[in-house]
Amino acid sequence: MCPACIIAISGGLLIANKFGINNLLVIGLATIFLSVITDIILRKINHGKVFFSYQRIIISVVILFITILLAQFLL
């Protein structure tokens, strides 16, 4: 994951915490956003085809775990 993504996620979580927004909502939105962007980038690299079966699902689960770990360390 790129450093800019990590900073954006952590900044978003800190701002949401100040405004009292539920952390699960923020984690879910960040996961959906990052997984869609990652899937689009991978498909562009491979000329519109997936690299492996269930690519979108696997990317979503992996990014969810990474986001939860970041949230645990930052909050």
N, CA, C and O atoms as CSV, one atom per row, in Angstrom:
chain,resi,resn,atom,element,x,y,z
A,1,MET,N,N,0.855,-1.164,0.000
A,1,MET,CA,C,0.000,0.000,0.000
A,1,MET,C,C,0.903,1.229,0.000
A,1,MET,O,O,1.932,1.257,0.675
A,2,CYS,N,N,0.517,2.219,-0.745
A,2,CYS,CA,C,1.341,3.405,-0.874
A,2,CYS,C,C,1.262,4.278,0.387
A,2,CYS,O,O,0.253,4.267,1.092
A,3,PRO,N,N,2.317,5.024,0.661
A,3,PRO,CA,C,2.322,5.887,1.851
A,3,PRO,C,C,1.218,6.944,1.837
A,3,PRO,O,O,0.694,7.306,2.891
A,4,ALA,N,N,0.864,7.437,0.655
A,4,ALA,CA,C,-0.197,8.437,0.580
A,4,ALA,C,C,-1.540,7.845,1.014
A,4,ALA,O,O,-2.347,8.519,1.654
A,5,CYS,N,N,-1.769,6.584,0.660
A,5,CYS,CA,C,-3.024,5.925,1.057
A,5,CYS,C,C,-3.078,5.758,2.573
A,5,CYS,O,O,-4.122,5.973,3.189
A,6,ILE,N,N,-1.965,5.381,3.164
A,6,ILE,CA,C,-1.911,5.197,4.616
A,6,ILE,C,C,-2.183,6.514,5.328
A,6,ILE,O,O,-2.923,6.555,6.311
A,7,ILE,N,N,-1.587,7.579,4.834
A,7,ILE,CA,C,-1.793,8.890,5.447
A,7,ILE,C,C,-3.243,9.335,5.275
A,7,ILE,O,O,-3.831,9.899,6.198
A,8,ALA,N,N,-3.823,9.085,4.097
A,8,ALA,CA,C,-5.213,9.481,3.855
A,8,ALA,C,C,-6.170,8.727,4.761
A,8,ALA,O,O,-7.106,9.313,5.305
A,9,ILE,N,N,-5.940,7.430,4.925
A,9,ILE,CA,C,-6.818,6.630,5.783
A,9,ILE,C,C,-6.695,7.074,7.237
A,9,ILE,O,O,-7.700,7.263,7.923
A,10,SER,N,N,-5.463,7.239,7.699
A,10,SER,CA,C,-5.280,7.622,9.103
A,10,SER,C,C,-5.831,9.025,9.359
A,10,SER,O,O,-6.428,9.271,10.406
A,11,GLY,N,N,-5.636,9.940,8.417
A,11,GLY,CA,C,-6.194,11.284,8.575
A,11,GLY,C,C,-7.704,11.269,8.593
A,11,GLY,O,O,-8.332,11.981,9.377
A,12,GLY,N,N,-8.288,10.455,7.727
A,12,GLY,CA,C,-9.752,10.337,7.692
A,12,GLY,C,C,-10.304,9.755,8.975
A,12,GLY,O,O,-11.346,10.195,9.461
A,13,LEU,N,N,-9.618,8.772,9.526
A,13,LEU,CA,C,-10.065,8.166,10.780
A,13,LEU,C,C,-9.972,9.161,11.939
A,13,LEU,O,O,-10.858,9.209,12.792
A,14,LEU,N,N,-8.906,9.947,11.966
A,14,LEU,CA,C,-8.751,10.920,13.050
A,14,LEU,C,C,-9.812,12.024,12.957
A,14,LEU,O,O,-10.366,12.443,13.973
A,15,ILE,N,N,-10.087,12.484,11.752
A,15,ILE,CA,C,-11.109,13.524,11.576
A,15,ILE,C,C,-12.489,12.987,11.947
A,15,ILE,O,O,-13.276,13.669,12.604
A,16,ALA,N,N,-12.772,11.755,11.520
A,16,ALA,CA,C,-14.068,11.154,11.835
A,16,ALA,C,C,-14.234,10.962,13.335
A,16,ALA,O,O,-15.335,11.117,13.865
A,17,ASN,N,N,-13.165,10.631,14.010
A,17,ASN,CA,C,-13.212,10.446,15.457
A,17,ASN,C,C,-13.523,11.770,16.157
A,17,ASN,O,O,-14.272,11.791,17.134
A,18,LYS,N,N,-12.956,12.867,15.669
A,18,LYS,CA,C,-13.234,14.178,16.263
A,18,LYS,C,C,-14.691,14.582,16.091
A,18,LYS,O,O,-15.278,15.199,16.980
A,19,PHE,N,N,-15.279,14.231,14.939
A,19,PHE,CA,C,-16.675,14.575,14.676
A,19,PHE,C,C,-17.646,13.549,15.235
A,19,PHE,O,O,-18.859,13.737,15.145
A,20,GLY,N,N,-17.138,12.473,15.807
A,20,GLY,CA,C,-17.998,11.472,16.423
A,20,GLY,C,C,-18.621,10.487,15.448
A,20,GLY,O,O,-19.607,9.827,15.775
A,21,ILE,N,N,-18.056,10.384,14.257
A,21,ILE,CA,C,-18.576,9.427,13.276
A,21,ILE,C,C,-18.084,8.033,13.662
A,21,ILE,O,O,-16.945,7.855,14.092
A,22,ASN,N,N,-18.962,7.062,13.501
A,22,ASN,CA,C,-18.631,5.691,13.859
A,22,ASN,C,C,-17.430,5.203,13.043
A,22,ASN,O,O,-17.391,5.350,11.822
A,23,ASN,N,N,-16.458,4.622,13.741
A,23,ASN,CA,C,-15.240,4.146,13.079
A,23,ASN,C,C,-15.525,3.029,12.082
A,23,ASN,O,O,-14.836,2.924,11.067
A,24,LEU,N,N,-16.524,2.194,12.349
A,24,LEU,CA,C,-16.836,1.119,11.414
A,24,LEU,C,C,-17.301,1.664,10.074
A,24,LEU,O,O,-16.983,1.102,9.026
A,25,LEU,N,N,-18.045,2.749,10.107
A,25,LEU,CA,C,-18.490,3.370,8.860
A,25,LEU,C,C,-17.297,3.869,8.058
A,25,LEU,O,O,-17.226,3.658,6.848
A,26,VAL,N,N,-16.376,4.520,8.721
A,26,VAL,CA,C,-15.198,5.059,8.048
A,26,VAL,C,C,-14.331,3.932,7.501
A,26,VAL,O,O,-13.834,4.016,6.378
A,27,ILE,N,N,-14.148,2.886,8.287
A,27,ILE,CA,C,-13.344,1.748,7.834
A,27,ILE,C,C,-13.999,1.087,6.628
A,27,ILE,O,O,-13.312,0.722,5.674
A,28,GLY,N,N,-15.301,0.932,6.659
A,28,GLY,CA,C,-16.013,0.335,5.535
A,28,GLY,C,C,-15.913,1.165,4.270
A,28,GLY,O,O,-15.688,0.629,3.185
A,29,LEU,N,N,-16.080,2.475,4.407
A,29,LEU,CA,C,-15.987,3.351,3.237
A,29,LEU,C,C,-14.584,3.365,2.649
A,29,LEU,O,O,-14.420,3.360,1.429
A,30,ALA,N,N,-13.574,3.383,3.510
A,30,ALA,CA,C,-12.186,3.354,3.036
A,30,ALA,C,C,-11.890,2.036,2.330
A,30,ALA,O,O,-11.200,2.014,1.311
A,31,THR,N,N,-12.407,0.952,2.864
A,31,THR,CA,C,-12.179,-0.358,2.252
A,31,THR,C,C,-12.816,-0.436,0.874
A,31,THR,O,O,-12.183,-0.891,-0.079
A,32,ILE,N,N,-14.051,0.001,0.763
A,32,ILE,CA,C,-14.735,-0.032,-0.528
A,32,ILE,C,C,-14.003,0.842,-1.547
A,32,ILE,O,O,-13.775,0.422,-2.681
A,33,PHE,N,N,-13.644,2.039,-1.143
A,33,PHE,CA,C,-12.964,2.961,-2.043
A,33,PHE,C,C,-11.633,2.390,-2.526
A,33,PHE,O,O,-11.357,2.380,-3.726
A,34,LEU,N,N,-10.813,1.917,-1.595
A,34,LEU,CA,C,-9.499,1.406,-1.964
A,34,LEU,C,C,-9.586,0.128,-2.790
A,34,LEU,O,O,-8.784,-0.072,-3.703
A,35,SER,N,N,-10.543,-0.734,-2.486
A,35,SER,CA,C,-10.649,-1.978,-3.244
A,35,SER,C,C,-11.116,-1.726,-4.674
A,35,SER,O,O,-10.643,-2.382,-5.602
A,36,VAL,N,N,-12.033,-0.789,-4.861
A,36,VAL,CA,C,-12.489,-0.468,-6.218
A,36,VAL,C,C,-11.359,0.160,-7.026
A,36,VAL,O,O,-11.148,-0.202,-8.183
A,37,ILE,N,N,-10.642,1.086,-6.432
A,37,ILE,CA,C,-9.525,1.732,-7.125
A,37,ILE,C,C,-8.446,0.714,-7.481
A,37,ILE,O,O,-7.921,0.735,-8.595
A,38,THR,N,N,-8.111,-0.178,-6.547
A,38,THR,CA,C,-7.097,-1.194,-6.799
A,38,THR,C,C,-7.529,-2.136,-7.915
A,38,THR,O,O,-6.721,-2.492,-8.773
A,39,ASP,N,N,-8.795,-2.544,-7.911
A,39,ASP,CA,C,-9.298,-3.432,-8.957
A,39,ASP,C,C,-9.249,-2.752,-10.319
A,39,ASP,O,O,-8.883,-3.384,-11.310
A,40,ILE,N,N,-9.607,-1.493,-10.384
A,40,ILE,CA,C,-9.566,-0.761,-11.652
A,40,ILE,C,C,-8.135,-0.660,-12.173
A,40,ILE,O,O,-7.886,-0.844,-13.365
A,41,ILE,N,N,-7.204,-0.369,-11.278
A,41,ILE,CA,C,-5.800,-0.248,-11.689
A,41,ILE,C,C,-5.274,-1.588,-12.190
A,41,ILE,O,O,-4.602,-1.637,-13.221
A,42,LEU,N,N,-5.566,-2.675,-11.480
A,42,LEU,CA,C,-5.096,-3.988,-11.907
A,42,LEU,C,C,-5.705,-4.396,-13.249
A,42,LEU,O,O,-5.026,-5.001,-14.079
A,43,ARG,N,N,-6.968,-4.071,-13.463
A,43,ARG,CA,C,-7.591,-4.405,-14.744
A,43,ARG,C,C,-6.997,-3.582,-15.883
A,43,ARG,O,O,-6.856,-4.093,-16.995
A,44,LYS,N,N,-6.647,-2.323,-15.633
A,44,LYS,CA,C,-6.011,-1.511,-16.674
A,44,LYS,C,C,-4.638,-2.065,-17.030
A,44,LYS,O,O,-4.247,-2.071,-18.198
A,45,ILE,N,N,-3.913,-2.527,-16.025
A,45,ILE,CA,C,-2.593,-3.100,-16.278
A,45,ILE,C,C,-2.709,-4.349,-17.144
A,45,ILE,O,O,-1.860,-4.589,-18.003
A,46,ASN,N,N,-3.752,-5.144,-16.927
A,46,ASN,CA,C,-3.927,-6.412,-17.637
A,46,ASN,C,C,-4.900,-6.279,-18.822
A,46,ASN,O,O,-5.485,-7.278,-19.239
A,47,HIS,N,N,-5.081,-5.096,-19.358
A,47,HIS,CA,C,-5.904,-4.836,-20.544
A,47,HIS,C,C,-7.349,-5.275,-20.365
A,47,HIS,O,O,-7.917,-5.917,-21.249
A,48,GLY,N,N,-7.951,-4.935,-19.226
A,48,GLY,CA,C,-9.368,-5.182,-18.995
A,48,GLY,C,C,-9.715,-6.564,-18.472
A,48,GLY,O,O,-10.893,-6.870,-18.288
A,49,LYS,N,N,-8.733,-7.393,-18.232
A,49,LYS,CA,C,-8.994,-8.744,-17.722
A,49,LYS,C,C,-8.469,-8.858,-16.290
A,49,LYS,O,O,-7.564,-8.130,-15.883
A,50,VAL,N,N,-9.055,-9.783,-15.544
A,50,VAL,CA,C,-8.611,-9.984,-14.162
A,50,VAL,C,C,-7.327,-10.812,-14.145
A,50,VAL,O,O,-7.081,-11.609,-15.051
A,51,PHE,N,N,-6.511,-10.616,-13.106
A,51,PHE,CA,C,-5.293,-11.397,-12.952
A,51,PHE,C,C,-5.584,-12.791,-12.422
A,51,PHE,O,O,-4.918,-13.754,-12.804
A,52,PHE,N,N,-6.580,-12.907,-11.540
A,52,PHE,CA,C,-6.931,-14.192,-10.936
A,52,PHE,C,C,-8.417,-14.216,-10.627
A,52,PHE,O,O,-9.062,-13.170,-10.553
A,53,SER,N,N,-8.960,-15.418,-10.446
A,53,SER,CA,C,-10.390,-15.561,-10.167
A,53,SER,C,C,-10.741,-14.896,-8.842
A,53,SER,O,O,-9.948,-14.912,-7.901
A,54,TYR,N,N,-11.915,-14.322,-8.777
A,54,TYR,CA,C,-12.410,-13.629,-7.575
A,54,TYR,C,C,-11.482,-12.494,-7.147
A,54,TYR,O,O,-11.304,-12.249,-5.954
A,55,GLN,N,N,-10.905,-11.816,-8.103
A,55,GLN,CA,C,-9.949,-10.736,-7.818
A,55,GLN,C,C,-10.576,-9.643,-6.967
A,55,GLN,O,O,-9.966,-9.194,-5.997
A,56,ARG,N,N,-11.777,-9.210,-7.310
A,56,ARG,CA,C,-12.414,-8.110,-6.595
A,56,ARG,C,C,-12.693,-8.480,-5.134
A,56,ARG,O,O,-12.517,-7.651,-4.242
A,57,ILE,N,N,-13.125,-9.714,-4.889
A,57,ILE,CA,C,-13.425,-10.166,-3.527
A,57,ILE,C,C,-12.152,-10.266,-2.693
A,57,ILE,O,O,-12.103,-9.794,-1.557
A,58,ILE,N,N,-11.131,-10.880,-3.266
A,58,ILE,CA,C,-9.873,-11.071,-2.534
A,58,ILE,C,C,-9.237,-9.727,-2.212
A,58,ILE,O,O,-8.730,-9.532,-1.107
A,59,ILE,N,N,-9.256,-8.798,-3.163
A,59,ILE,CA,C,-8.697,-7.467,-2.914
A,59,ILE,C,C,-9.465,-6.782,-1.785
A,59,ILE,O,O,-8.854,-6.160,-0.915
A,60,SER,N,N,-10.781,-6.886,-1.787
A,60,SER,CA,C,-11.591,-6.256,-0.739
A,60,SER,C,C,-11.255,-6.814,0.636
A,60,SER,O,O,-11.125,-6.053,1.596
A,61,VAL,N,N,-11.113,-8.124,0.744
A,61,VAL,CA,C,-10.815,-8.752,2.038
A,61,VAL,C,C,-9.419,-8.356,2.517
A,61,VAL,O,O,-9.232,-8.043,3.693
A,62,VAL,N,N,-8.447,-8.368,1.618
A,62,VAL,CA,C,-7.075,-7.997,2.008
A,62,VAL,C,C,-7.011,-6.544,2.464
A,62,VAL,O,O,-6.384,-6.237,3.478
A,63,ILE,N,N,-7.648,-5.663,1.732
A,63,ILE,CA,C,-7.633,-4.244,2.119
A,63,ILE,C,C,-8.414,-4.029,3.416
A,63,ILE,O,O,-8.052,-3.170,4.220
A,64,LEU,N,N,-9.474,-4.796,3.622
A,64,LEU,CA,C,-10.208,-4.710,4.885
A,64,LEU,C,C,-9.311,-5.065,6.064
A,64,LEU,O,O,-9.304,-4.357,7.071
A,65,PHE,N,N,-8.552,-6.155,5.951
A,65,PHE,CA,C,-7.637,-6.540,7.025
A,65,PHE,C,C,-6.565,-5.484,7.258
A,65,PHE,O,O,-6.241,-5.171,8.404
A,66,ILE,N,N,-6.015,-4.935,6.186
A,66,ILE,CA,C,-4.988,-3.897,6.327
A,66,ILE,C,C,-5.579,-2.650,6.996
A,66,ILE,O,O,-4.943,-2.055,7.866
A,67,THR,N,N,-6.778,-2.258,6.599
A,67,THR,CA,C,-7.419,-1.082,7.170
A,67,THR,C,C,-7.736,-1.288,8.649
A,67,THR,O,O,-7.556,-0.373,9.453
A,68,ILE,N,N,-8.205,-2.474,9.014
A,68,ILE,CA,C,-8.496,-2.762,10.426
A,68,ILE,C,C,-7.215,-2.722,11.259
A,68,ILE,O,O,-7.210,-2.180,12.364
A,69,LEU,N,N,-6.141,-3.290,10.736
A,69,LEU,CA,C,-4.866,-3.248,11.462
A,69,LEU,C,C,-4.383,-1.817,11.648
A,69,LEU,O,O,-3.915,-1.454,12.727
A,70,LEU,N,N,-4.493,-1.004,10.603
A,70,LEU,CA,C,-4.104,0.404,10.738
A,70,LEU,C,C,-4.962,1.129,11.757
A,70,LEU,O,O,-4.455,1.928,12.545
A,71,ALA,N,N,-6.249,0.857,11.746
A,71,ALA,CA,C,-7.153,1.499,12.688
A,71,ALA,C,C,-6.847,1.084,14.134
A,71,ALA,O,O,-6.946,1.902,15.048
A,72,GLN,N,N,-6.481,-0.163,14.334
A,72,GLN,CA,C,-6.153,-0.639,15.681
A,72,GLN,C,C,-4.909,0.059,16.218
A,72,GLN,O,O,-4.842,0.398,17.399
A,73,PHE,N,N,-3.932,0.272,15.353
A,73,PHE,CA,C,-2.693,0.911,15.802
A,73,PHE,C,C,-2.846,2.409,15.961
A,73,PHE,O,O,-2.171,3.012,16.796
A,74,LEU,N,N,-3.728,3.026,15.169
A,74,LEU,CA,C,-3.864,4.475,15.208
A,74,LEU,C,C,-4.877,4.966,16.243
A,74,LEU,O,O,-4.780,6.094,16.727
A,75,LEU,N,N,-5.835,4.124,16.575
A,75,LEU,CA,C,-6.884,4.586,17.489
A,75,LEU,C,C,-6.707,4.042,18.861
A,75,LEU,O,O,-7.506,4.336,19.750
